[in-house]
Amino acid sequence: MPRKPEILKQHTVARSRLFRTDELLLRFSNGEERVYEKLCAGGPGAVLMVPVLDDGRVVMIREYAAGIHDYHLGLPKGAVDRGETLLEAADRELKEEIGYGARDLQLLKHIHLSPAYMEHGIHVVLARGLYPERLEGDEPEPIEVVPMDFDDLLSLTAMDEVCEGRTIAALFYARAWLERHG
């Protein structure tokens, strides 16, 4: 494994309500120096849930995404509140976004969105044993809940409306985990 570059200097170059950008002056093991920028994570993290109904369908949501200025079909997700565990946050977000709690929550994997320039990652959680329970969420409009067939992942993820990389990765990982562990 290569030796990590030495951080010679780090400072914030931009800040918004949601993001902070830091500039890093790095020295690599061969003596080369470069300036990198990275989007910094804020808060205690985030969770993305793969909620599976007893009949095997996965519960997805259709919601607005400002980055593409359109609606897309994805998995429920949200920030971990301070003082919450990852699994508590996952259960709360499920109740807020899809109107289900989960009796069985399994932390599957922590994935990074774009590690070349972002600190931010998300914890993928498999949710089973779903039961109806709704909490008030903070979404600006009601989220459409869309149960989908989870057997043919290629067809599901080939849909134009399913375009978020972390949703696609989580679906494939969860399906493989379920095939191995039941």
Secondary structure, DSSP 8 states (H G I E B T S, - for coil): -----EEEEEEEEEE-SS-EEEEEEEE-TTS-EEEEEEEE--SS-EEEEEEB-TTS-EEEEEEEETTTTEEEEE--EEE--TT--HHHHHHHHHHHHTSEEEEEEEEEEEEES-TTTB--EEEEEEEEEEEE-------SS--EEEEE--S-HHHHHHSTT---HHHHHHHHHHHHHHHHH-
